[in-house]
Amino acid sequence: MVFSNNDEGLINKKLPKELLLRIFSFLDIVTLCRCAQISKAWNILALDGSNWQRIDLFNFQTDVEGRVVENISKRCGGFLRKLSLRGCIGVGDSSLKTFAQNCRNIEHLNLNGCTKITDSTCYSLSRFCSKLKHLDLTSCVSITNSSLKGISEGCRNLEYLNLSWCDQITKDGIEALVRGCRGLKALLLRGCTQLEDEALKHIQNYCHELVSLNLQSCSRITDEGVVQICRGCHRLQALCLSGCSNLTDASLTALALNCPRLQILEAARCSHLTDAGFTLLARGSYGLFQNCHDLEKMDLEECILITDSTLIQLSVHCPKLQALSLSHCELITDDGILHLSNSTCGHERLRVLELDNCLLITDVALEHLENCRGLERLELYDCQQVTRAGIKRMRAQLPHVKVHAYFAPVTPPTAVGGSGQRLCRCCVIL
């Protein structure tokens, strides 16, 4: 590196170092590194630890090796509060141990996709990083229950933990975690396929501050586990149950009874849920059930038993609804869309509507949706009764809406005389 000898430039003379340091604090990593090459004075200012409180190395993930993390930790020391190593597959336990020793004030750490790390990294964090509040271990597949035990002992201020696709985690690890980290507000367990209802019972017993829980593809979970969560976590605002295929309306009843603050419900591929369950969730019943009138986003893809009745209840009782997925809900008709579009949420709130593979939807539904003035995105893939002309008419009224649709090539007519071979639609496309 070659520095300029002109450390007495005009800006250096006019502005005190404290002010220059303050200006540098607003620069990103790349700009700071460029400034560090201007002169010796700027090198000292740009590389001052106080400018490196928040670092995101995602854009450099393929180049980041362990020594880079070690050097950063030594330079930043106690200044560093937030570090993202998302996708940095070259970083392992040894460098993260050095990091933990040097950066003991770290509060936000993203290790998503750092597939080399093991329980050893969590031991280091537990020993040195007691101020940690946010930890993302997505796809760190070597993480086991031992990591959760260590975290619970040393990181008791933890509020957010993402363990998605850490499929070695079991109920024993969850129990150890929640006994120590009782202030958890967000717990993401997507793809933790060994988890059963007993794990949710432990969460119920200790995590009363929980606001967000993701159980996507935890296929062993049943209604019993969801009931336990609802009874203990009354502050729940976001719940993902997509892919929990054993669930029935009993889970929706538990939500209606216990979780009036619910804003986001994802229940894709929960094919046993029916209109009766969603009616209770939206409307309540005879003063015994609270209704979830704060619902803003619902994913009901492949809830194949629901009909227009569910849409009618949501239209009347969920005025804040902004995003709704009904993909593969093949019993939904134009009449259900009519009620949705004429409701308060349709007129004022609805931004995203997904109707892929809703085979009974026609151009009439698009006419109804012209009332949804705030609609931004509409999914219509494989809605075979929707036409290009219908979409064109709707977009004339809603020019800002993005419509995603697919129209398969038309099967050619049979050859005159019927002598040509008849081909199925797939063969024609191929």
Sine and cosine of phi, psi and omega as CSV:
sin_phi,cos_phi,sin_psi,cos_psi,sin_omega,cos_omega
0.00,0.00,0.75,-0.66,-0.01,-1.00
-0.94,-0.35,0.83,-0.56,-0.01,-1.00
-0.98,-0.18,0.47,-0.88,0.13,-0.99
-0.96,0.29,0.55,-0.83,0.06,-1.00
-0.99,0.12,-0.08,1.00,-0.10,-1.00
-1.00,-0.02,0.92,0.39,0.06,-1.00
-0.97,0.26,-0.16,0.99,0.00,-1.00
-0.98,-0.20,0.56,0.83,0.06,-1.00
-0.87,0.50,0.28,-0.96,-0.10,-1.00
-0.84,0.54,-0.69,0.73,-0.05,-1.00
-0.90,0.43,-0.56,0.83,0.02,-1.00
-0.94,0.33,-0.50,0.87,0.01,-1.00
-0.98,0.22,-0.61,0.79,-0.11,-0.99
-0.99,0.15,-0.54,0.84,-0.09,-1.00
-0.94,-0.34,0.72,-0.70,0.06,-1.00
-0.92,0.38,0.40,-0.92,-0.05,-1.00
-0.87,0.49,-0.57,0.82,-0.01,-1.00
-0.88,0.48,-0.63,0.78,0.01,-1.00
-0.95,0.31,-0.64,0.77,0.07,-1.00
-0.87,0.49,-0.65,0.76,0.02,-1.00
-0.89,0.46,-0.63,0.78,0.03,-1.00
-0.91,0.42,-0.65,0.76,0.04,-1.00
-0.89,0.46,-0.69,0.72,-0.02,-1.00
-0.89,0.45,-0.43,0.90,-0.06,-1.00
-0.91,0.41,-0.28,0.96,0.00,-1.00
-1.00,-0.04,-0.05,1.00,-0.09,-1.00
-1.00,0.03,0.47,-0.88,0.06,-1.00
-0.99,0.13,0.05,-1.00,-0.10,-0.99
-0.87,0.50,-0.73,0.68,-0.05,-1.00
-0.88,0.48,-0.71,0.70,-0.02,-1.00
-0.91,0.41,-0.63,0.78,0.05,-1.00
-0.87,0.49,-0.67,0.74,0.01,-1.00
-0.91,0.42,-0.58,0.82,0.05,-1.00
-0.93,0.37,-0.67,0.74,0.02,-1.00
-0.89,0.46,-0.55,0.84,-0.03,-1.00
-0.91,0.42,-0.28,0.96,-0.02,-1.00
-0.99,-0.12,0.01,1.00,-0.05,-1.00
-0.96,0.28,-0.76,0.65,-0.04,-1.00
-0.35,-0.94,0.17,-0.99,0.01,-1.00
-0.90,0.43,-0.63,0.78,0.00,-1.00
-0.90,0.44,-0.70,0.71,0.00,-1.00
-0.94,0.33,-0.51,0.86,0.07,-1.00
-0.86,0.50,-0.69,0.73,0.01,-1.00
-0.91,0.42,-0.69,0.72,-0.02,-1.00
-0.93,0.37,-0.72,0.70,-0.08,-1.00
-0.92,0.40,-0.56,0.83,-0.05,-1.00
-1.00,-0.09,0.17,0.99,0.08,-1.00
-0.89,0.45,0.71,-0.71,-0.08,-1.00
-0.83,0.56,-0.49,0.87,-0.04,-1.00
-0.92,0.40,-0.32,0.95,0.04,-1.00
-1.00,0.08,-0.09,1.00,-0.12,-0.99
-0.87,-0.50,0.75,0.66,0.00,-1.00
-0.99,0.14,-0.44,0.90,0.00,-1.00
-0.74,-0.67,0.88,-0.48,-0.09,-1.00
-0.76,-0.65,0.78,-0.63,0.07,-1.00
-0.84,-0.55,0.92,-0.40,-0.06,-1.00
-0.98,-0.22,0.30,0.96,-0.06,-1.00
-0.86,0.51,-0.65,0.76,-0.04,-1.00
-0.93,0.36,-0.21,0.98,0.01,-1.00
-0.90,-0.44,0.35,0.94,-0.20,-0.98
-0.85,0.52,-0.58,0.82,-0.05,-1.00
-0.96,0.28,-0.31,0.95,-0.05,-1.00
-0.98,-0.19,-0.27,0.96,-0.11,-0.99
-0.98,0.19,0.85,-0.52,0.10,-1.00
-0.91,-0.41,0.08,-1.00,-0.07,-1.00
-0.84,0.55,-0.64,0.77,-0.06,-1.00
-0.91,0.42,-0.48,0.88,0.05,-1.00
-0.90,0.44,-0.72,0.70,0.01,-1.00
-0.90,0.44,-0.64,0.77,0.01,-1.00
-0.89,0.45,-0.70,0.72,0.00,-1.00
-0.90,0.43,-0.67,0.75,0.03,-1.00
-0.88,0.48,-0.69,0.72,-0.04,-1.00
-0.90,0.43,-0.59,0.80,0.01,-1.00
-0.94,0.33,-0.57,0.82,-0.02,-1.00
-0.97,0.23,-0.65,0.76,-0.09,-1.00
-0.99,0.13,-0.63,0.78,0.01,-1.00
0.81,0.58,-0.74,-0.68,-0.06,-1.00
-0.95,0.32,-0.14,0.99,0.03,-1.00
-0.95,0.31,-0.53,0.85,-0.15,-0.99
-0.93,0.38,0.82,-0.57,0.02,-1.00
-0.93,-0.36,-0.51,0.86,-0.11,-0.99
-0.65,-0.76,0.80,-0.60,0.00,-1.00
-0.67,-0.74,0.77,-0.63,0.10,-0.99
-0.91,-0.42,0.87,-0.49,0.09,-1.00
-0.93,-0.38,0.45,0.89,-0.05,-1.00
-0.81,0.59,0.83,-0.55,0.04,-1.00
0.99,0.14,0.05,1.00,-0.03,-1.00
-1.00,0.10,0.99,0.14,-0.12,-0.99
-0.95,0.30,-0.17,0.99,0.01,-1.00
-1.00,0.07,-0.05,1.00,-0.06,-1.00
-1.00,-0.08,0.74,-0.67,-0.04,-1.00
-0.80,-0.60,-0.19,-0.98,-0.12,-0.99
-0.88,0.48,-0.67,0.75,-0.10,-1.00
-0.88,0.47,-0.73,0.68,-0.01,-1.00
-0.93,0.37,-0.56,0.83,0.01,-1.00
-0.96,0.27,-0.42,0.91,0.13,-0.99
-0.92,0.39,-0.70,0.72,0.07,-1.00
-0.87,0.49,-0.68,0.74,0.04,-1.00
-0.85,0.52,-0.75,0.66,-0.05,-1.00
-0.88,0.48,-0.62,0.79,0.00,-1.00
-0.92,0.40,-0.58,0.82,-0.09,-1.00
-1.00,0.00,-0.46,0.89,-0.14,-0.99
-0.89,-0.45,0.94,0.34,-0.14,-0.99
-0.99,0.16,-0.10,0.99,0.04,-1.00
-0.99,-0.17,0.17,0.99,-0.01,-1.00
-0.87,0.50,0.71,-0.71,-0.01,-1.00
-0.90,-0.44,-0.47,0.89,-0.12,-0.99
-0.74,-0.67,0.91,-0.42,-0.07,-1.00
-0.74,-0.67,0.84,-0.54,0.00,-1.00
-0.93,-0.37,0.92,-0.38,0.01,-1.00
-0.90,-0.43,0.42,0.91,-0.01,-1.00
-0.82,0.57,0.86,-0.51,0.06,-1.00
0.99,0.14,0.10,0.99,0.07,-1.00
-0.99,0.14,0.98,0.18,-0.22,-0.97
-0.96,0.29,-0.16,0.99,0.01,-1.00
-0.99,0.15,-0.34,0.94,-0.13,-0.99
-0.97,0.24,0.48,-0.88,-0.02,-1.00
-0.78,-0.63,-0.22,-0.97,0.04,-1.00
-0.84,0.54,-0.45,0.89,-0.03,-1.00
-0.84,0.54,-0.63,0.77,0.03,-1.00
-0.89,0.45,-0.68,0.74,0.00,-1.00
-0.92,0.40,-0.55,0.83,0.09,-1.00
-0.88,0.47,-0.68,0.73,-0.01,-1.00
-0.90,0.44,-0.70,0.72,0.03,-1.00
-0.88,0.47,-0.65,0.76,0.00,-1.00
-0.90,0.45,-0.61,0.79,-0.08,-1.00
-0.97,0.24,-0.59,0.80,-0.18,-0.98
-0.91,-0.42,-0.31,0.95,-0.19,-0.98
-0.89,-0.46,0.92,0.40,-0.07,-1.00
-0.95,0.31,-0.25,0.97,-0.02,-1.00
-1.00,-0.01,0.04,1.00,-0.06,-1.00
-0.88,0.48,0.79,-0.62,0.01,-1.00
-0.91,-0.41,-0.48,0.88,-0.12,-0.99
-0.74,-0.67,0.86,-0.50,-0.02,-1.00
-0.69,-0.72,0.82,-0.57,0.01,-1.00
-0.91,-0.41,0.91,-0.41,0.00,-1.00
-0.89,-0.45,0.46,0.89,-0.02,-1.00
-0.80,0.60,0.76,-0.65,0.09,-1.00
0.90,0.43,0.32,0.95,0.16,-0.99
-1.00,0.08,0.99,0.14,-0.29,-0.96
-0.95,0.30,-0.19,0.98,0.02,-1.00
-1.00,0.02,-0.08,1.00,0.01,-1.00
-0.93,0.36,0.71,-0.71,0.00,-1.00
-0.82,-0.57,-0.09,-1.00,0.04,-1.00
-0.86,0.52,-0.48,0.88,0.01,-1.00
-0.87,0.49,-0.59,0.81,0.05,-1.00
-0.88,0.48,-0.69,0.72,-0.05,-1.00
-0.92,0.39,-0.57,0.82,0.06,-1.00
-0.90,0.43,-0.69,0.73,0.03,-1.00
-0.90,0.45,-0.71,0.70,0.00,-1.00
-0.87,0.50,-0.66,0.75,-0.04,-1.00
-0.91,0.42,-0.46,0.89,-0.03,-1.00
-0.99,0.10,-0.54,0.84,-0.11,-0.99
-0.92,-0.40,-0.26,0.97,-0.07,-1.00
-0.84,-0.54,0.88,0.48,-0.12,-0.99
-0.97,0.24,-0.13,0.99,0.06,-1.00
-1.00,0.00,0.06,1.00,-0.09,-1.00
-0.87,0.49,0.76,-0.65,0.02,-1.00
-0.91,-0.42,-0.45,0.89,-0.05,-1.00
-0.74,-0.67,0.78,-0.62,0.05,-1.00
-0.63,-0.77,0.82,-0.58,0.03,-1.00
-0.92,-0.38,0.92,-0.39,0.01,-1.00
-0.91,-0.42,0.40,0.92,-0.07,-1.00
-0.83,0.55,0.73,-0.68,0.05,-1.00
0.91,0.40,0.27,0.96,0.19,-0.98
-1.00,0.04,0.99,0.13,-0.27,-0.96
-0.99,0.11,0.15,0.99,0.12,-0.99
-1.00,-0.03,-0.12,0.99,-0.03,-1.00
-0.95,0.31,0.70,-0.72,0.05,-1.00
-0.80,-0.60,-0.05,-1.00,-0.01,-1.00
-0.86,0.51,-0.53,0.85,0.00,-1.00
-0.91,0.42,-0.63,0.77,0.05,-1.00
-0.92,0.40,-0.67,0.75,0.03,-1.00
-0.89,0.46,-0.67,0.74,0.01,-1.00
-0.88,0.48,-0.72,0.69,0.02,-1.00
-0.87,0.49,-0.67,0.74,-0.03,-1.00
-0.88,0.48,-0.80,0.60,-0.16,-0.99
-0.96,0.29,-0.39,0.92,0.08,-1.00
-0.89,0.45,-0.57,0.82,-0.02,-1.00
-1.00,-0.08,-0.55,0.83,-0.09,-1.00
-0.96,-0.29,0.95,0.32,-0.11,-0.99
-0.99,0.16,-0.13,0.99,0.02,-1.00
-1.00,-0.07,0.18,0.98,-0.01,-1.00
-0.83,0.55,0.75,-0.66,0.06,-1.00
-0.94,-0.34,-0.42,0.91,0.01,-1.00
-0.67,-0.74,0.80,-0.60,0.00,-1.00
-0.71,-0.70,0.90,-0.44,-0.05,-1.00
-0.94,-0.35,0.87,-0.49,-0.11,-0.99
-0.81,-0.59,0.51,0.86,0.01,-1.00
-0.83,0.56,0.73,-0.68,0.11,-0.99
0.95,0.31,0.19,0.98,0.12,-0.99
-1.00,0.10,0.99,0.16,-0.27,-0.96
-0.96,0.28,-0.19,0.98,0.02,-1.00
-1.00,0.04,-0.13,0.99,-0.07,-1.00
-0.95,0.30,0.67,-0.74,0.03,-1.00
-0.83,-0.55,-0.05,-1.00,-0.08,-1.00
-0.85,0.53,-0.53,0.85,-0.04,-1.00
-0.89,0.46,-0.53,0.85,0.06,-1.00
-0.89,0.46,-0.64,0.77,0.00,-1.00
-0.94,0.35,-0.50,0.87,0.06,-1.00
-0.90,0.44,-0.63,0.77,0.05,-1.00
-0.90,0.44,-0.66,0.75,0.04,-1.00
-0.88,0.47,-0.68,0.73,0.02,-1.00
-0.85,0.52,-0.65,0.76,-0.10,-0.99
-0.95,0.33,-0.47,0.88,-0.18,-0.98
-0.84,-0.54,-0.37,0.93,-0.14,-0.99
-0.96,-0.29,0.93,0.37,-0.06,-1.00
-0.98,0.22,-0.18,0.98,0.03,-1.00
-1.00,-0.06,0.02,1.00,-0.13,-0.99
-0.88,0.48,0.76,-0.65,-0.01,-1.00
-0.93,-0.36,-0.54,0.84,-0.08,-1.00
-0.72,-0.70,0.77,-0.64,0.01,-1.00
-0.68,-0.74,0.78,-0.62,0.01,-1.00
-0.87,-0.49,0.89,-0.46,-0.01,-1.00
-0.87,-0.49,0.44,0.90,-0.04,-1.00
-0.81,0.59,0.76,-0.65,0.07,-1.00
0.91,0.41,0.28,0.96,0.17,-0.98
-0.99,0.11,0.98,0.19,-0.27,-0.96
-0.95,0.31,-0.17,0.99,0.02,-1.00
-1.00,0.03,-0.15,0.99,-0.01,-1.00
-0.93,0.35,0.66,-0.75,0.04,-1.00
-0.84,-0.54,-0.03,-1.00,0.04,-1.00
-0.83,0.56,-0.58,0.81,-0.04,-1.00
-0.85,0.52,-0.68,0.73,0.01,-1.00
-0.92,0.39,-0.67,0.74,0.01,-1.00
-0.90,0.43,-0.63,0.77,0.05,-1.00
-0.87,0.50,-0.68,0.73,0.02,-1.00
-0.87,0.50,-0.73,0.68,0.00,-1.00
-0.86,0.51,-0.73,0.68,-0.05,-1.00
-0.89,0.46,-0.59,0.81,-0.02,-1.00
-0.94,0.34,-0.48,0.88,-0.06,-1.00
-0.97,-0.23,-0.26,0.96,-0.12,-0.99
-0.85,-0.53,0.95,0.31,-0.10,-0.99
-0.95,0.30,-0.23,0.97,-0.02,-1.00
-1.00,-0.02,0.09,1.00,-0.08,-1.00
-0.84,0.54,0.79,-0.62,0.01,-1.00
-0.90,-0.43,-0.44,0.90,-0.02,-1.00
-0.70,-0.71,0.81,-0.59,-0.01,-1.00
-0.67,-0.74,0.82,-0.58,0.07,-1.00
-0.93,-0.38,0.87,-0.49,0.03,-1.00
-0.87,-0.49,0.23,0.97,-0.07,-1.00
-0.85,0.53,0.74,-0.68,0.02,-1.00
1.00,0.09,-0.01,1.00,0.10,-0.99
-1.00,0.06,0.99,0.16,-0.26,-0.96
-0.97,0.25,-0.10,0.99,0.01,-1.00
-1.00,0.06,-0.14,0.99,-0.15,-0.99
-0.96,0.27,0.52,-0.85,0.04,-1.00
-0.79,-0.61,-0.16,-0.99,0.01,-1.00
-0.88,0.47,-0.31,0.95,0.05,-1.00
-0.86,0.50,-0.56,0.83,0.04,-1.00
-0.92,0.38,-0.67,0.74,0.03,-1.00
-0.91,0.41,-0.59,0.81,0.05,-1.00
-0.89,0.46,-0.67,0.74,0.02,-1.00
-0.89,0.46,-0.64,0.77,0.05,-1.00
-0.90,0.44,-0.68,0.73,0.00,-1.00
-0.89,0.46,-0.58,0.81,-0.03,-1.00
-0.96,0.29,-0.57,0.82,-0.27,-0.96
-0.84,-0.54,-0.25,0.97,-0.18,-0.98
-0.81,-0.59,0.93,0.36,-0.05,-1.00
-0.94,0.33,-0.24,0.97,-0.02,-1.00
-1.00,0.01,0.03,1.00,-0.09,-1.00
-0.85,0.53,0.79,-0.61,0.01,-1.00
-0.91,-0.41,-0.52,0.86,-0.05,-1.00
-0.78,-0.62,0.82,-0.58,0.09,-1.00
-0.76,-0.65,0.87,-0.49,0.06,-1.00
-0.92,-0.40,0.90,-0.44,-0.06,-1.00
-0.74,-0.68,0.56,0.83,0.00,-1.00
-0.87,0.49,0.64,-0.77,0.05,-1.00
0.92,0.38,0.28,0.96,0.15,-0.99
-1.00,-0.03,0.99,0.14,-0.27,-0.96
-0.98,0.20,-0.06,1.00,0.02,-1.00
-1.00,-0.08,-0.10,1.00,-0.01,-1.00
-0.96,0.28,0.61,-0.79,-0.10,-1.00
-0.78,-0.62,0.05,-1.00,0.06,-1.00
-0.84,0.55,-0.61,0.79,-0.05,-1.00
-0.87,0.49,-0.68,0.73,0.01,-1.00
-0.91,0.41,-0.69,0.72,-0.02,-1.00
-0.95,0.31,-0.45,0.89,0.09,-1.00
-0.90,0.43,-0.72,0.70,0.05,-1.00
-0.88,0.47,-0.66,0.75,-0.02,-1.00
-0.89,0.46,-0.69,0.73,-0.09,-1.00
-0.99,0.15,-0.65,0.76,-0.21,-0.98
-0.97,-0.23,-0.51,0.86,-0.19,-0.98
0.98,0.22,-0.06,-1.00,-0.04,-1.00
-0.40,-0.92,0.87,-0.49,0.18,-0.98
0.78,0.63,0.57,0.82,0.06,-1.00
0.98,0.20,-0.11,0.99,-0.02,-1.00
-1.00,0.10,-0.49,0.87,-0.08,-1.00
-0.92,-0.40,0.67,-0.74,0.18,-0.98
-0.99,0.12,0.51,-0.86,0.06,-1.00
-0.99,-0.16,0.46,-0.89,-0.02,-1.00
-1.00,-0.04,0.93,0.36,-0.11,-0.99
-0.97,0.23,-0.11,0.99,0.02,-1.00
-1.00,-0.02,0.07,1.00,-0.03,-1.00
-0.84,0.54,0.78,-0.63,-0.01,-1.00
-0.90,-0.44,-0.48,0.87,-0.04,-1.00
-0.65,-0.76,0.75,-0.66,0.06,-1.00
-0.70,-0.72,0.76,-0.65,0.10,-1.00
-0.92,-0.40,0.95,-0.30,-0.05,-1.00
-0.90,-0.44,0.43,0.90,-0.01,-1.00
-0.83,0.56,0.73,-0.68,0.02,-1.00
0.89,0.46,0.37,0.93,0.25,-0.97
-0.99,0.14,0.98,0.18,-0.32,-0.95
-0.96,0.29,-0.19,0.98,-0.04,-1.00
-1.00,-0.03,-0.20,0.98,-0.07,-1.00
-0.98,0.20,0.50,-0.87,-0.04,-1.00
-0.80,-0.59,-0.21,-0.98,0.05,-1.00
-0.86,0.51,-0.39,0.92,0.00,-1.00
-0.86,0.51,-0.65,0.76,0.05,-1.00
-0.89,0.46,-0.68,0.73,0.01,-1.00
-0.90,0.44,-0.60,0.80,0.02,-1.00
-0.89,0.46,-0.70,0.71,-0.01,-1.00
-0.92,0.39,-0.68,0.73,0.04,-1.00
-0.89,0.45,-0.63,0.77,-0.02,-1.00
-0.89,0.46,-0.63,0.77,-0.08,-1.00
-0.99,0.16,-0.65,0.76,-0.23,-0.97
-0.94,-0.33,-0.08,1.00,-0.02,-1.00
-0.83,-0.56,0.96,0.29,-0.13,-0.99
-0.95,0.32,-0.18,0.98,-0.04,-1.00
-0.99,-0.13,0.09,1.00,-0.09,-1.00
-0.89,0.46,0.82,-0.57,-0.04,-1.00
-0.92,-0.39,-0.52,0.86,-0.05,-1.00
-0.66,-0.75,0.75,-0.66,-0.06,-1.00
-0.63,-0.78,0.83,-0.56,0.08,-1.00
-0.95,-0.32,0.84,-0.54,0.04,-1.00
-0.85,-0.53,0.39,0.92,-0.04,-1.00
-0.83,0.55,0.71,-0.71,0.01,-1.00
0.91,0.41,0.25,0.97,0.15,-0.99
-1.00,0.03,1.00,0.06,-0.27,-0.96
-0.98,0.21,-0.07,1.00,0.02,-1.00
-1.00,-0.10,-0.08,1.00,0.03,-1.00
-0.95,0.30,0.71,-0.71,-0.02,-1.00
-0.83,-0.55,-0.01,-1.00,0.04,-1.00
-0.86,0.51,-0.52,0.85,-0.04,-1.00
-0.91,0.42,-0.63,0.78,0.06,-1.00
-0.90,0.45,-0.65,0.76,0.04,-1.00
-0.92,0.40,-0.55,0.84,0.07,-1.00
-0.86,0.51,-0.75,0.66,0.00,-1.00
-0.89,0.45,-0.66,0.75,0.00,-1.00
-0.89,0.45,-0.72,0.70,-0.08,-1.00
-0.95,0.31,-0.41,0.91,0.01,-1.00
-1.00,0.00,-0.02,1.00,-0.07,-1.00
-1.00,0.05,0.12,-0.99,0.05,-1.00
-0.88,0.48,-0.70,0.71,-0.01,-1.00
-0.91,0.42,-0.59,0.81,0.02,-1.00
-0.90,0.43,-0.70,0.71,-0.02,-1.00
-0.94,0.35,-0.63,0.78,-0.24,-0.97
-0.92,-0.39,-0.49,0.87,-0.23,-0.97
-0.89,-0.45,-0.61,0.79,-0.21,-0.98
-0.86,0.51,0.83,-0.55,-0.01,-1.00
-0.91,-0.41,-0.57,0.82,-0.08,-1.00
-0.74,-0.68,0.77,-0.64,0.06,-1.00
-0.69,-0.72,0.83,-0.56,-0.02,-1.00
-0.92,-0.39,0.87,-0.50,-0.06,-1.00
-0.82,-0.57,0.42,0.91,0.00,-1.00
-0.80,0.59,0.69,-0.73,0.08,-1.00
0.85,0.53,0.46,0.89,0.20,-0.98
-1.00,-0.01,1.00,-0.07,-0.27,-0.96
-0.95,0.31,-0.28,0.96,-0.02,-1.00
-1.00,-0.05,-0.08,1.00,0.00,-1.00
-0.97,0.26,0.72,-0.70,0.00,-1.00
-0.81,-0.59,-0.10,-0.99,0.04,-1.00
-0.88,0.48,-0.38,0.93,0.03,-1.00
-0.88,0.48,-0.64,0.77,0.04,-1.00
-0.88,0.48,-0.61,0.79,0.00,-1.00
-0.91,0.41,-0.58,0.82,0.07,-1.00
-0.89,0.45,-0.67,0.74,0.04,-1.00
-0.88,0.47,-0.64,0.77,-0.07,-1.00
-0.93,0.36,-0.19,0.98,0.07,-1.00
-0.89,0.45,-0.29,0.96,0.06,-1.00
-0.98,0.22,-0.27,0.96,-0.05,-1.00
-1.00,0.03,0.99,0.14,-0.16,-0.99
-0.92,0.40,-0.37,0.93,-0.01,-1.00
-1.00,-0.08,0.05,1.00,-0.05,-1.00
-0.88,0.48,0.77,-0.64,-0.04,-1.00
-0.93,-0.36,-0.52,0.85,-0.04,-1.00
-0.60,-0.80,0.70,-0.71,0.00,-1.00
-0.72,-0.69,0.84,-0.55,0.00,-1.00
-0.98,-0.20,0.82,-0.57,-0.06,-1.00
-0.75,-0.67,0.40,0.92,-0.02,-1.00
-0.84,0.55,0.74,-0.67,0.07,-1.00
0.86,0.51,0.47,0.88,0.23,-0.97
-1.00,0.05,1.00,-0.06,-0.27,-0.96
-0.95,0.32,-0.27,0.96,0.01,-1.00
-0.99,-0.14,0.04,1.00,0.08,-1.00
-1.00,-0.01,0.67,-0.74,-0.06,-1.00
-0.91,-0.41,0.29,-0.96,0.09,-1.00
-0.87,0.49,-0.63,0.78,-0.01,-1.00
-0.89,0.46,-0.65,0.76,0.02,-1.00
-0.90,0.45,-0.66,0.75,0.03,-1.00
-0.91,0.42,-0.66,0.75,-0.01,-1.00
-0.88,0.47,-0.67,0.74,0.01,-1.00
-0.90,0.44,-0.67,0.74,0.00,-1.00
-0.91,0.42,-0.67,0.74,-0.04,-1.00
-0.94,0.35,-0.37,0.93,0.11,-0.99
-0.91,0.41,-0.52,0.86,0.03,-1.00
-1.00,0.01,-0.49,0.87,-0.02,-1.00
-0.81,-0.59,0.96,0.30,-0.14,-0.99
-0.91,0.41,-0.34,0.94,-0.05,-1.00
-1.00,0.07,-0.21,0.98,-0.10,-1.00
-0.96,0.26,0.66,-0.75,0.07,-1.00
-0.99,-0.12,0.88,-0.48,-0.03,-1.00
-0.95,-0.32,0.81,-0.58,0.05,-1.00
-0.94,-0.35,0.89,-0.45,-0.03,-1.00
-0.58,-0.82,0.31,-0.95,0.03,-1.00
-0.69,-0.72,0.75,-0.66,0.03,-1.00
-0.88,-0.47,0.92,-0.40,-0.03,-1.00
-0.92,0.39,0.51,-0.86,0.07,-1.00
-0.84,0.54,0.59,-0.80,0.00,-1.00
-0.96,0.29,0.72,-0.70,0.05,-1.00
-0.92,0.40,0.80,-0.60,-0.01,-1.00
-0.89,0.46,0.50,-0.86,0.02,-1.00
-0.90,0.43,0.43,-0.90,0.04,-1.00
-0.90,0.44,0.61,-0.79,-0.01,-1.00
-0.87,0.49,0.50,-0.86,0.00,-1.00
-0.84,0.54,0.72,-0.70,0.00,-1.00
1.00,0.03,-0.15,0.99,0.06,-1.00
0.95,0.32,0.26,0.97,-0.06,-1.00
-0.99,0.15,-0.33,0.94,-0.02,-1.00
-0.96,0.27,0.47,-0.88,0.01,-1.00
-0.94,0.33,0.72,-0.69,0.04,-1.00
-0.99,0.11,0.77,-0.64,-0.03,-1.00
-0.91,-0.41,0.58,-0.82,0.09,-1.00
-0.95,0.32,0.23,-0.97,-0.11,-0.99
-0.88,0.48,-0.64,0.77,-0.01,-1.00
-0.89,0.46,-0.67,0.74,-0.01,-1.00
-0.91,0.42,-0.59,0.81,0.02,-1.00
-0.90,0.44,-0.70,0.72,-0.01,-1.00
-0.89,0.45,-0.68,0.73,0.00,-1.00
-0.92,0.40,0.00,0.00,0.00,0.00
